[in-house]
Amino acid sequence: MESSASNRLLARASDDDNVLGVVHSGSRGRGLYVTEQSDWDYFVLVRELRGEYPSEHGDRVEYSEITLERLADPPEWARPALLSVDLLLDKTGEVATALQDATTVDPATAGEPLDGYVNMYYRSAKNARVGLELASLLDAQESIPWFLQFVFNVHGRVRPYNKWLEWELREHPLPVEVDLELLRRIATTGAIPAQQSLFREAERLARDAGLAAVIDGWEPDVAWLRGA
């Protein structure tokens, strides 16, 4: 079904002057984690939205008809869907450029998720200090997405969906190692020593990236957050 769905779409899109390109996304687009329940997801890049490639969520084959402008500047929640996709058709070269724009992050934006990470870790540590174990664990878990957002942003990368995190780090490594076992320990136990270790790693990376002001903004508690 996959090849026939792609072939039919490509044949139609190739003859359609309104279509600029076709992108195959999702598990089948990457060829990984594919099951019998996996659907076929395609972005159809058009000059003008006309609704000529209709589908609904849950259809076996789903089409998302979008413009180049929307592809290049999607909502934040949608950016991870554009990582490691299969570009099936690009009539003008503009689709590849738009994909590059959509999956490139300004490292200057890393300050906000860094601050969010420190905030949730600080709350977790404070709750642990007064014996609020569940609150501390939940805050520890909430700190992890902020930490990952910071690490990817500071390297100009889009943070992948959790499903693709291990694959992305393996296939497209960051310049720094992300200790997934440490993240697992924090997510499952909220252990303060593990969180202190993660904070020290985040602080080193932040200072190397010129984001010392974000860390220093948490004074006079920085030494305490380090575990000193």
N, CA, C and O of each residue as an XYZ file, in Angstrom:
912
protein
N       0.817     -1.214      0.000
C       0.000      0.000      0.000
C       0.849      1.262      0.000
O       0.502      2.264     -0.626
N       1.984      1.194      0.724
C       2.810      2.392      0.841
C       3.281      2.887     -0.519
O       3.121      4.064     -0.844
N       3.860      1.996     -1.311
C       4.386      2.424     -2.596
C       3.268      2.904     -3.515
O       3.445      3.873     -4.253
N       2.127      2.236     -3.477
C       1.031      2.647     -4.346
C       0.472      3.998     -3.921
O       0.138      4.824     -4.770
N       0.366      4.240     -2.588
C      -0.121      5.537     -2.107
C       0.831      6.642     -2.512
O       0.403      7.697     -2.980
N       2.122      6.405     -2.333
C       3.126      7.403     -2.706
C       3.132      7.637     -4.207
O       3.195      8.778     -4.666
N       3.067      6.565     -4.959
C       3.110      6.690     -6.418
C       1.913      7.463     -6.952
O       2.056      8.310     -7.834
N       0.730      7.170     -6.415
C      -0.466      7.883     -6.873
C      -0.368      9.365     -6.524
O      -0.691     10.229     -7.339
N       0.082      9.646     -5.305
C       0.202     11.043     -4.892
C       1.236     11.773     -5.732
O       0.992     12.896     -6.173
N       2.388     11.152     -5.961
C       3.442     11.795     -6.730
C       3.027     12.035     -8.180
O       3.348     13.070     -8.764
N       2.319     11.081     -8.747
C       1.862     11.244    -10.125
C       0.904     12.425    -10.244
O       0.986     13.222    -11.178
N       0.008     12.517     -9.288
C      -0.954     13.624     -9.300
C      -0.255     14.950     -9.022
O      -0.503     15.946     -9.702
N       0.624     14.956     -8.013
C       1.292     16.192     -7.621
C       2.226     16.700     -8.713
O       2.353     17.909     -8.911
N       2.873     15.794     -9.415
C       3.806     16.187    -10.471
C       3.108     16.946    -11.586
O       3.695     17.832    -12.208
N       1.849     16.595    -11.835
C       1.084     17.237    -12.910
C       0.284     18.441    -12.439
O      -0.380     19.102    -13.237
N       0.346     18.725    -11.147
C      -0.445     19.808    -10.569
C       0.431     21.054    -10.437
O       1.375     21.063     -9.647
N       0.131     22.095    -11.198
C       0.943     23.312    -11.179
C       0.865     24.034     -9.836
O       1.727     24.854     -9.520
N      -0.156     23.735     -9.055
C      -0.301     24.380     -7.750
C       0.594     23.730     -6.684
O       0.825     24.312     -5.625
N       1.086     22.539     -6.968
C       1.894     21.795     -6.003
C       3.378     22.059     -6.238
O       3.866     21.967     -7.364
N       4.086     22.387     -5.159
C       5.523     22.622     -5.229
C       6.332     21.412     -4.782
O       7.475     21.235     -5.202
N       5.740     20.583     -3.933
C       6.484     19.429     -3.444
C       5.663     18.556     -2.533
O       4.544     18.904     -2.155
N       6.235     17.398     -2.178
C       5.576     16.425     -1.302
C       6.613     15.917     -0.307
O       7.732     15.563     -0.680
N       6.224     15.889      0.956
C       7.075     15.401      2.033
C       6.384     14.244      2.724
O       5.215     14.343      3.096
N       7.112     13.138      2.896
C       6.588     11.963      3.604
C       7.125     12.008      5.023
O       8.339     12.002      5.227
N       6.234     12.054      6.009
C       6.651     12.191      7.400
C       6.148     11.009      8.223
O       5.633     10.032      7.679
N       6.307     11.112      9.546
C       5.844     10.058     10.438
C       6.765      8.853     10.441
O       7.852      8.878      9.863
N       6.311      7.795     11.102
C       7.119      6.580     11.222
C       7.452      5.984      9.861
O       8.576      5.534      9.637
N       6.486      5.979      8.958
C       6.740      5.394      7.640
C       7.685      6.271      6.823
O       8.450      5.762      6.004
N       7.638      7.572      7.038
C       8.563      8.451      6.341
C      10.005      8.213      6.759
O      10.927      8.367      5.959
N      10.192      7.834      8.031
C      11.532      7.530      8.521
C      11.880      6.062      8.343
O      13.054      5.693      8.364
N      10.857      5.215      8.166
C      11.098      3.778      8.052
C      11.484      3.149      9.372
O      12.281      2.211      9.402
N      10.923      3.659     10.480
C      11.282      3.175     11.804
C      10.044      3.163     12.688
O       9.176      4.029     12.580
N       9.977      2.150     13.577
C       8.824      1.981     14.472
C       7.519      1.807     13.691
O       6.454      2.230     14.142
N       7.612      1.194     12.541
C       6.424      0.996     11.707
C       5.684     -0.256     12.157
O       6.288     -1.314     12.333
N       4.384     -0.133     12.340
C       3.520     -1.262     12.662
C       2.382     -1.316     11.648
O       2.261     -0.442     10.790
N       1.558     -2.340     11.755
C       0.416     -2.441     10.848
C      -0.553     -1.281     11.046
O      -1.304     -0.930     10.137
N      -0.534     -0.688     12.241
C      -1.439      0.420     12.525
C      -0.892      1.769     12.063
O      -1.612      2.767     12.075
N       0.378      1.803     11.656
C       0.977      3.072     11.231
C       0.307      3.573      9.952
O       0.117      2.822      8.996
N      -0.045      4.860      9.957
C      -0.660      5.416      8.754
C       0.409      6.057      7.873
O       1.591      6.064      8.218
N      -0.013      6.586      6.752
C       0.873      7.267      5.806
C       0.603      8.758      5.902
O      -0.515      9.213      5.660
N       1.621      9.507      6.251
C       1.470     10.953      6.459
C       2.254     11.719      5.399
O       3.446     11.486      5.197
N       1.566     12.633      4.731
C       2.206     13.424      3.689
C       1.888     14.904      3.871
O       0.752     15.276      4.163
N       2.910     15.744      3.695
C       2.704     17.171      3.549
C       2.710     17.481      2.055
O       3.656     17.144      1.344
N       1.654     18.119      1.595
C       1.574     18.547      0.200
C       1.776     20.061      0.175
O       0.933     20.821      0.652
N       2.905     20.482     -0.390
C       3.252     21.907     -0.418
C       2.629     22.569     -1.635
O       2.879     22.166     -2.771
N       1.817     23.585     -1.388
C       1.055     24.216     -2.478
C       1.313     25.722     -2.527
O       1.672     26.346     -1.528
N       1.121     26.275     -3.703
C       1.215     27.726     -3.855
C       0.012     28.410     -3.201
O       0.129     29.461     -2.570
N      -1.134     27.778     -3.375
C      -2.390     28.352     -2.873
C      -3.223     27.233     -2.249
O      -3.368     26.164     -2.841
N      -3.763     27.473     -1.073
C      -4.604     26.475     -0.412
C      -5.956     26.384     -1.106
O      -6.710     27.355     -1.168
N      -6.245     25.198     -1.624
C      -7.506     24.997     -2.345
C      -8.315     23.824     -1.795
O      -9.453     23.606     -2.209
N      -7.734     23.073     -0.866
C      -8.449     21.925     -0.315
C      -8.604     20.787     -1.296
O      -9.573     20.031     -1.223
N      -7.662     20.655     -2.214
C      -7.766     19.637     -3.262
C      -7.153     18.302     -2.852
O      -7.229     17.328     -3.601
N      -6.544     18.251     -1.661
C      -5.970     17.003     -1.150
C      -6.552     16.749      0.247
O      -5.839     16.814      1.249
N      -7.855     16.460      0.295
C      -8.522     16.363      1.595
C      -8.264     15.025      2.296
O      -8.126     13.984      1.654
N      -8.205     15.083      3.614
C      -8.188     13.882      4.444
C      -8.538     14.316      5.854
O      -8.531     15.507      6.165
N      -8.841     13.356      6.699
C      -9.160     13.641      8.081
C      -8.233     12.863      8.990
O      -7.697     11.822      8.611
N      -8.047     13.385     10.210
C      -7.219     12.684     11.181
C      -7.783     11.291     11.410
O      -8.977     11.125     11.658
N      -6.912     10.295     11.324
C      -7.348      8.911     11.483
C      -7.486      8.169     10.174
O      -7.607      6.945     10.163
N      -7.468      8.905      9.055
C      -7.498      8.229      7.762
C      -6.218      7.414      7.592
O      -5.169      7.771      8.128
N      -6.313      6.324      6.848
C      -5.146      5.473      6.627
C      -4.033      6.242      5.926
O      -2.854      6.055      6.225
N      -4.416      7.108      4.990
C      -3.481      8.002      4.320
C      -3.926      9.428      4.627
O      -5.040      9.826      4.287
N      -3.042     10.196      5.273
C      -3.373     11.563      5.670
C      -2.548     12.564      4.880
O      -1.329     12.435      4.771
N      -3.230     13.567      4.328
C      -2.572     14.637      3.605
C      -2.725     15.928      4.400
O      -3.818     16.249      4.866
N      -1.631     16.667      4.553
C      -1.684     18.005      5.141
C      -1.275     18.981      4.053
O      -0.107     19.046      3.669
N      -2.240     19.736      3.562
C      -1.996     20.680      2.480
C      -1.555     22.010      3.097
O      -2.342     22.656      3.789
N      -0.309     22.427      2.857
C       0.215     23.639      3.479
C       1.025     24.443      2.472
O       1.466     23.931      1.443
N       1.206     25.720      2.802
C       2.018     26.587      1.951
C       3.479     26.522      2.382
O       3.801     26.040      3.468
N       4.349     27.011      1.520
C       5.768     27.065      1.859
C       6.004     27.937      3.085
O       6.827     27.609      3.940
N       5.274     29.055      3.168
C       5.444     29.968      4.297
C       5.094     29.268      5.607
O       5.770     29.454      6.619
N       4.038     28.468      5.581
C       3.641     27.739      6.786
C       4.638     26.644      7.128
O       4.904     26.387      8.302
N       5.186     26.003      6.115
C       6.188     24.963      6.355
C       7.446     25.553      6.973
O       8.027     24.966      7.886
N       7.869     26.710      6.480
C       9.100     27.320      6.964
C       8.959     27.880      8.373
O       9.951     28.001      9.092
N       7.734     28.224      8.777
C       7.508     28.815     10.100
C       6.287     28.175     10.754
O       5.260     28.831     10.926
N       6.394     26.897     11.118
C       5.257     26.183     11.696
C       5.100     26.526     13.174
O       6.006     27.118     13.761
N       3.966     26.166     13.791
C       3.867     26.311     15.250
C       4.909     25.432     15.926
O       5.323     24.412     15.375
N       5.328     25.830     17.117
C       6.424     25.135     17.785
C       6.134     23.648     17.977
O       7.027     22.813     17.831
N       4.881     23.321     18.305
C       4.561     21.918     18.568
C       4.713     21.055     17.322
O       4.868     19.839     17.430
N       4.669     21.663     16.151
C       4.715     20.895     14.904
C       6.130     20.735     14.354
O       6.356     19.891     13.486
N       7.076     21.519     14.834
C       8.425     21.460     14.273
C       9.055     20.062     14.333
O       9.682     19.649     13.357
N       8.915     19.321     15.437
C       9.544     17.998     15.475
C       9.050     17.051     14.387
O       9.766     16.130     13.993
N       7.831     17.271     13.898
C       7.296     16.404     12.844
C       8.054     16.569     11.535
O       7.920     15.744     10.631
N       8.850     17.630     11.427
C       9.567     17.913     10.187
C      11.019     17.460     10.226
O      11.774     17.706      9.286
N      11.415     16.792     11.321
C      12.777     16.274     11.423
C      12.899     14.952     10.674
O      12.024     14.092     10.780
N      13.973     14.791      9.924
C      14.299     13.512      9.267
C      13.159     12.971      8.423
O      12.890     11.770      8.426
N      12.494     13.857      7.703
C      11.417     13.431      6.813
C      11.989     13.016      5.457
O      13.165     13.238      5.169
N      11.146     12.419      4.646
C      11.557     11.972      3.307
C      10.982     12.950      2.283
O       9.771     12.984      2.066
N      11.840     13.733      1.664
C      11.408     14.704      0.662
C      11.232     13.980     -0.669
O      12.205     13.647     -1.346
N       9.974     13.743     -1.028
C       9.676     12.951     -2.225
C       9.660     13.780     -3.500
O       9.986     13.275     -4.574
N       9.283     15.050     -3.388
C       9.153     15.883     -4.581
C       9.451     17.335     -4.196
O       8.909     17.858     -3.223
N      10.326     17.973     -4.983
C      10.666     19.373     -4.751
C      10.928     19.994     -6.109
O      12.037     19.911     -6.637
N       9.908     20.613     -6.669
C       9.994     21.079     -8.037
C      10.947     22.256     -8.223
O      11.550     22.415     -9.284
N      11.076     23.072     -7.192
C      11.845     24.302     -7.343
C      13.035     24.404     -6.394
O      13.834     25.335     -6.504
N      13.162     23.459     -5.464
C      14.201     23.543     -4.447
C      13.761     24.326     -3.225
O      14.470     24.360     -2.219
N      12.600     24.952     -3.302
C      12.115     25.776     -2.200
C      11.655     24.958     -1.007
O      11.704     25.434      0.127
N      11.207     23.723     -1.251
C      10.727     22.895     -0.151
C      11.882     22.514      0.769
O      11.743     22.556      1.992
N      13.006     22.147      0.195
C      14.173     21.794      0.997
C      14.620     22.983      1.841
O      14.996     22.823      3.002
N      14.578     24.172      1.251
C      14.958     25.379      1.990
C      13.993     25.636      3.140
O      14.411     25.991      4.242
N      12.703     25.456      2.881
C      11.703     25.676      3.922
C      11.855     24.666      5.057
O      11.695     25.018      6.226
N      12.163     23.415      4.720
C      12.400     22.407      5.746
C      13.609     22.765      6.598
O      13.596     22.580      7.815
N      14.653     23.278      5.955
C      15.846     23.696      6.688
C      15.511     24.828      7.656
O      15.966     24.837      8.800
N      14.714     25.776      7.184
C      14.316     26.895      8.038
C      13.490     26.407      9.229
O      13.661     26.887     10.350
N      12.601     25.456      8.980
C      11.691     24.980     10.019
C      12.394     24.189     11.106
O      11.910     24.111     12.235
N      13.534     23.601     10.768
C      14.224     22.730     11.723
C      15.540     23.328     12.210
O      16.382     22.623     12.767
N      15.712     24.620     11.998
C      16.888     25.332     12.507
C      16.437     26.300     13.581
O      15.489     27.059     13.380
N      17.104     26.277     14.709
C      16.727     27.094     15.864
C      17.832     28.097     16.154
O      19.015     27.773     16.054
N      17.449     29.302     16.511
C      18.415     30.316     16.927
C      18.916     29.967     18.330
O      18.116     29.938     19.266
N      20.207     29.705     18.506
C      20.716     29.355     19.839
C      20.426     30.414     20.899
O      20.433     30.117     22.093
N      20.172     31.650     20.466
C      19.869     32.715     21.425
C      18.555     32.451     22.160
O      18.300     33.054     23.203
N      17.717     31.552     21.624
C      16.443     31.243     22.270
C      16.597     30.242     23.405
O      15.616     29.907     24.068
N      17.816     29.759     23.641
C      18.019     28.716     24.653
C      17.882     29.228     26.079
O      17.725     28.435     27.007
N      17.940     30.540     26.263
C      17.857     31.082     27.611
C      16.530     30.802     28.293
O      16.498     30.503     29.487
N      15.442     30.894     27.555
C      14.126     30.681     28.160
C      13.937     29.251     28.656
O      13.548     29.068     29.810
N      14.197     28.213     27.827
C      14.062     26.853     28.360
C      15.059     26.534     29.459
O      14.762     25.735     30.348
N      16.255     27.154     29.414
C      17.210     26.969     30.513
C      16.601     27.480     31.810
O      16.655     26.797     32.833
N      16.029     28.662     31.774
C      15.407     29.230     32.965
C      14.232     28.374     33.423
O      14.024     28.192     34.622
N      13.470     27.853     32.480
C      12.359     26.970     32.826
C      12.835     25.704     33.503
O      12.226     25.236     34.465
N      13.933     25.147     32.994
C      14.497     23.949     33.618
C      14.928     24.229     35.052
O      14.578     23.479     35.963
N      15.695     25.315     35.260
C      16.178     25.615     36.608
C      15.002     25.874     37.545
O      15.042     25.479     38.710
N      13.972     26.525     37.054
C      12.793     26.800     37.872
C      12.151     25.515     38.389
O      11.825     25.413     39.571
N      11.967     24.528     37.497
C      11.313     23.293     37.918
C      12.219     22.468     38.835
O      11.735     21.840     39.777
N      13.521     22.464     38.571
C      14.449     21.775     39.463
C      14.451     22.433     40.842
O      14.430     21.743     41.861
N      14.476     23.767     40.876
C      14.449     24.504     42.138
C      13.199     24.146     42.943
O      13.279     23.925     44.151
N      12.049     24.089     42.273
C      10.811     23.729     42.957
C      10.870     22.301     43.493
O      10.424     22.024     44.606
N      11.428     21.396     42.680
C      11.557     20.003     43.110
C      12.435     19.898     44.345
O      12.100     19.191     45.296
N      13.563     20.607     44.330
C      14.486     20.552     45.460
C      13.861     21.145     46.719
O      14.039     20.612     47.814
N      13.130     22.245     46.564
C      12.470     22.854     47.719
C      11.404     21.923     48.296
O      11.282     21.796     49.514
N      10.643     21.283     47.432
C       9.606     20.360     47.909
C      10.223     19.154     48.603
O       9.704     18.676     49.612
N      11.336     18.662     48.059
C      12.013     17.533     48.697
C      12.509     17.920     50.086
O      12.487     17.109     51.012
N      12.952     19.157     50.221
C      13.513     19.619     51.485
C      12.473     19.619     52.606
O      12.822     19.448     53.774
N      11.199     19.809     52.259
C      10.151     19.834     53.290
C       9.322     18.554     53.281
O       8.262     18.487     53.903
N       9.816     17.531     52.564
C       9.172     16.227     52.621
C       7.984     16.031     51.711
O       7.232     15.074     51.897
N       7.780     16.904     50.728
C       6.676     16.749     49.784
C       7.154     15.895     48.608
O       7.514     16.415     47.552
N       7.151     14.576     48.809
C       7.787     13.665     47.867
C       7.102     13.662     46.502
O       7.777     13.734     45.475
N       5.784     13.582     46.478
C       5.084     13.536     45.197
C       5.281     14.837     44.427
O       5.568     14.815     43.230
N       5.128     15.964     45.107
C       5.315     17.255     44.440
C       6.734     17.366     43.889
O       6.946     17.858     42.780
N       7.702     16.903     44.679
C       9.087     16.953     44.231
C       9.309     16.097     42.994
O       9.999     16.516     42.065
N       8.731     14.903     42.975
C       8.874     14.011     41.827
C       8.223     14.614     40.582
O       8.810     14.590     39.500
N       7.013     15.155     40.734
C       6.325     15.726     39.580
C       7.090     16.920     39.012
O       7.184     17.084     37.795
N       7.636     17.751     39.900
C       8.435     18.880     39.419
C       9.708     18.395     38.722
O      10.126     18.963     37.713
N      10.319     17.341     39.268
C      11.513     16.778     38.631
C      11.189     16.295     37.224
O      11.954     16.526     36.288
N      10.052     15.624     37.080
C       9.651     15.137     35.762
C       9.391     16.289     34.801
O       9.733     16.209     33.621
N       8.787     17.357     35.307
C       8.500     18.503     34.450
C       9.767     19.257     34.052
O       9.774     19.977     33.054
N      10.829     19.096     34.825
C      12.079     19.791     34.481
C      12.745     19.198     33.250
O      13.484     19.891     32.552
N      12.494     17.928     32.976
C      13.217     17.239     31.902
C      12.906     17.805     30.519
O      13.838     18.045     29.751
N      11.627     18.032     30.163
C      11.384     18.635     28.843
C      12.053     19.993     28.679
O      12.547     20.311     27.597
N      12.074     20.794     29.737
C      12.755     22.086     29.667
C      14.255     21.894     29.438
O      14.862     22.600     28.633
N      14.844     20.936     30.147
C      16.272     20.675     29.977
C      16.581     20.263     28.543
O      17.518     20.779     27.933
N      15.799     19.339     28.008
C      16.042     18.878     26.640
C      15.849     20.004     25.633
O      16.607     20.115     24.670
N      14.833     20.843     25.852
C      14.620     21.986     24.969
C      15.839     22.897     24.980
O      16.276     23.375     23.933
N      16.382     23.131     26.160
C      17.578     23.963     26.288
C      18.751     23.356     25.528
O      19.412     24.049     24.756
N      19.015     22.065     25.739
C      20.181     21.430     25.128
C      20.087     21.453     23.601
O      21.078     21.731     22.925
N      18.918     21.168     23.061
C      18.781     21.185     21.604
C      18.821     22.622     21.071
O      19.477     22.892     20.065
N      18.119     23.542     21.743
C      18.107     24.927     21.273
C      19.499     25.542     21.257
O      19.859     26.252     20.317
N      20.278     25.271     22.293
C      21.587     25.912     22.380
C      22.515     25.425     21.275
O      23.522     26.067     20.976
N      22.176     24.288     20.667
C      22.944     23.782     19.524
C      22.231     24.025     18.196
O      22.589     23.439     17.175
N      21.219     24.892     18.219
C      20.547     25.262     16.983
C      19.660     24.181     16.411
O      19.401     24.148     15.208
N      19.191     23.289     17.280
C      18.416     22.136     16.824
C      17.010     22.145     17.426
O      16.787     22.700     18.501
N      16.075     21.527     16.721
C      14.724     21.320     17.232
C      14.721     20.083     18.124
O      15.247     19.036     17.746
N      14.137     20.207     19.290
C      14.004     19.036     20.158
C      13.010     18.052     19.536
O      11.893     18.446     19.200
N      13.389     16.787     19.378
C      12.478     15.810     18.768
C      11.378     15.407     19.731
O      11.469     15.636     20.937
N      10.336     14.801     19.178
C       9.336     14.172     20.031
C      10.016     13.088     20.866
O      11.034     12.529     20.458
N       9.451     12.796     22.033
C      10.060     11.798     22.916
C      10.258     10.456     22.215
O      11.238      9.757     22.472
N       9.342     10.104     21.344
C       9.440      8.837     20.615
C      10.740      8.736     19.839
O      11.295      7.648     19.688
N      11.231      9.877     19.343
C      12.395      9.894     18.461
C      13.663     10.358     19.150
O      14.699     10.499     18.500
N      13.604     10.603     20.466
C      14.754     11.173     21.155
C      15.993     10.286     21.054
O      17.055     10.754     20.645
N      15.870      9.034     21.417
C      17.029      8.144     21.387
C      17.553      7.980     19.973
O      18.765      7.984     19.756
N      16.657      7.835     19.009
C      17.058      7.685     17.604
C      17.779      8.941     17.123
O      18.809      8.845     16.455
N      17.246     10.123     17.457
C      17.840     11.380     17.008
C      19.243     11.556     17.580
O      20.164     11.976     16.879
N      19.395     11.228     18.872
C      20.708     11.377     19.495
C      21.716     10.368     18.941
O      22.914     10.642     18.875
N      21.215      9.206     18.548
C      22.101      8.183     17.985
C      22.477      8.502     16.539
O      23.640      8.378     16.156
N      21.502      8.907     15.747
C      21.743      9.136     14.323
C      22.297     10.533     14.024
O      23.030     10.726     13.055
N      21.940     11.492     14.861
C      22.392     12.874     14.662
C      22.868     13.411     16.009
O      22.199     14.254     16.607
N      24.016     12.935     16.493
C      24.466     13.281     17.842
C      24.676     14.785     18.024
O      25.076     15.497     17.103
N      24.394     15.236     19.237
C      24.736     16.592     19.621
C      26.226     16.666     19.945
O      26.852     15.633     20.183
N      26.806     17.862     19.959
C      28.223     17.982     20.337
C      28.493     17.599     21.783
O      29.639     17.334     22.145
N      27.460     17.564     22.613
C      27.609     17.144     24.005
C      26.786     15.880     24.218
O      25.792     15.654     23.528
N      27.202     15.064     25.170
C      26.470     13.835     25.469
C      25.282     14.140     26.368
O      25.404     14.881     27.344
N      24.143     13.570     26.036
C      22.957     13.659     26.883
C      22.829     12.323     27.608
O      22.643     11.282     26.978
N      22.930     12.361     28.921
C      22.905     11.146     29.735
C      21.451     10.696     29.921
O      20.768     11.144     30.841
N      20.996      9.820     29.051
C      19.605      9.377     29.099
C      19.306      8.555     30.347
O      18.184      8.582     30.852
N      20.285      7.837     30.840
C      20.060      7.072     32.065
C      19.869      8.009     33.252
O      19.073      7.726     34.148
N      20.586      9.108     33.258
C      20.395     10.091     34.314
C      18.996     10.685     34.228
O      18.338     10.869     35.252
N      18.536     10.986     33.027
C      17.180     11.502     32.855
C      16.143     10.482     33.301
O      15.136     10.835     33.915
N      16.395      9.213     32.989
C      15.473      8.152     33.408
C      15.388      8.091     34.935
O      14.305      7.935     35.499
N      16.540      8.215     35.596
C      16.564      8.144     37.057
C      15.797      9.316     37.665
O      15.063      9.156     38.640
N      15.976     10.478     37.083
C      15.248     11.643     37.586
C      13.751     11.475     37.364
O      12.949     11.788     38.243
N      13.378     10.978     36.187
C      11.959     10.824     35.863
C      11.269      9.786     36.737
O      10.082      9.919     37.035
N      11.991      8.767     37.147
C      11.363      7.680     37.902
C      11.493      7.828     39.410
O      10.665      7.306     40.157
N      12.525      8.536     39.866
C      12.743      8.643     41.311
C      12.766     10.085     41.813
O      12.493     10.332     42.988
N      13.080     11.020     40.956
C      13.219     12.401     41.397
C      14.391     12.615     42.327
O      14.446     13.627     43.026
N      15.330     11.685     42.352
C      16.444     11.739     43.301
C      17.194     13.072     43.195
O      17.615     13.473     42.110
N      17.352     13.737     44.316
C      18.005     15.035     44.326
C      19.470     14.944     43.893
O      19.908     15.811     43.136
N      20.255     13.949     44.325
C      21.629     13.867     43.822
C      21.697     13.773     42.296
O      22.592     14.351     41.678
N      20.756     13.048     41.692
C      20.725     12.959     40.231
C      20.386     14.320     39.628
O      20.962     14.708     38.612
N      19.471     15.035     40.238
C      19.118     16.362     39.730
C      20.278     17.346     39.910
O      20.502     18.208     39.060
N      21.001     17.219     40.999
C      22.178     18.072     41.189
C      23.217     17.830     40.094
O      23.822     18.768     39.576
N      23.409     16.569     39.757
C      24.357     16.224     38.700
C      23.929     16.822     37.367
O      24.754     17.353     36.623
N      22.624     16.734     37.066
C      22.124     17.289     35.814
C      22.280     18.810     35.806
O      22.634     19.393     34.781
N      22.020     19.444     36.934
C      22.170     20.897     36.996
C      23.616     21.308     36.733
O      23.864     22.286     36.027
N      24.555     20.581     37.287
C      25.961     20.926     37.056
C      26.308     20.822     35.576
O      27.063     21.642     35.053
N      25.757     19.810     34.900
C      25.988     19.693     33.456
C      25.348     20.863     32.715
O      25.947     21.437     31.805
N      24.129     21.211     33.112
C      23.431     22.320     32.463
C      24.172     23.627     32.687
O      24.272     24.455     31.781
N      24.691     23.813     33.897
C      25.422     25.051     34.190
C      26.684     25.158     33.339
O      26.979     26.224     32.801
N      27.425     24.065     33.216
C      28.645     24.107     32.398
C      28.318     24.477     30.954
O      28.990     25.306     30.340
N      27.270     23.842     30.424
C      26.888     24.110     29.049
C      26.405     25.548     28.894
O      26.726     26.218     27.912
N      25.628     26.017     29.876
C      25.098     27.378     29.810
C      26.221     28.405     29.825
O      26.210     29.352     29.037
N      27.187     28.225     30.713
C      28.277     29.196     30.791
C      29.135     29.161     29.528
O      29.595     30.202     29.060
N      29.349     27.973     28.978
C      30.120     27.870     27.729
C      29.393     28.556     26.577
O      30.018     29.051     25.639
N      28.053     28.578     26.664
C      27.247     29.140     25.572
C      26.941     30.620     25.778
O      26.179     31.204     25.008
N      27.521     31.229     26.802
C      27.292     32.645     27.042
C      25.988     32.949     27.751
O      25.479     34.066     27.666
N      25.439     31.954     28.457
C      24.161     32.127     29.158
C      24.353     32.139     30.671
O      23.462     31.741     31.420
N      25.514     32.596     31.110
C      25.799     32.631     32.540
C      24.791     33.478     33.299
O      24.477     33.180     34.451
N      24.277     34.539     32.664
C      23.349     35.435     33.351
C      22.087     34.705     33.798
O      21.502     35.042     34.828
N      21.667     33.702     33.020
C      20.472     32.942     33.415
C      20.750     32.167     34.695
O      19.937     32.174     35.619
N      21.887     31.504     34.748
C      22.257     30.758     35.955
C      22.452     31.703     37.131
O      21.941     31.453     38.223
N      23.185     32.781     36.913
C      23.473     33.717     37.996
C      22.204     34.394     38.505
O      22.172     34.892     39.630
N      21.167     34.414     37.686
C      19.899     34.979     38.124
C      19.250     34.186     39.244
O      18.297     34.653     39.867
N      19.765     32.981     39.504
C      19.232     32.142     40.578
C      20.045     32.251     41.863
O      19.820     31.494     42.808
N      20.981     33.182     41.900
C      21.682     33.446     43.155
C      20.693     33.999     44.192
O      19.765     34.713     43.811
N      20.857     33.699     45.475
C      22.028     33.065     46.096
C      21.937     31.551     46.221
O      22.585     30.958     47.083
N      21.122     30.910     45.349
C      20.862     29.482     45.518
C      21.661     28.595     44.576
O      21.473     27.379     44.581
N      22.550     29.168     43.766
C      23.240     28.369     42.756
C      24.108     27.288     43.398
O      24.099     26.138     42.958
N      24.842     27.650     44.415
C      25.692     26.637     45.081
C      24.834     25.520     45.667
O      25.200     24.347     45.594
N      23.717     25.878     46.235
C      22.799     24.866     46.775
C      22.253     23.973     45.673
O      22.136     22.763     45.865
N      21.919     24.542     44.531
C      21.435     23.748     43.412
C      22.517     22.805     42.887
O      22.215     21.708     42.417
N      23.756     23.228     42.967
C      24.851     22.355     42.542
C      25.020     21.163     43.493
O      25.586     20.135     43.123
N      24.525     21.319     44.708
C      24.709     20.261     45.706
C      25.839     20.554     46.661
O      26.277     19.673     47.401
N      26.324     21.809     46.651
C      27.421     22.177     47.543
C      26.920     22.248     48.981
O      27.694     22.545     49.891
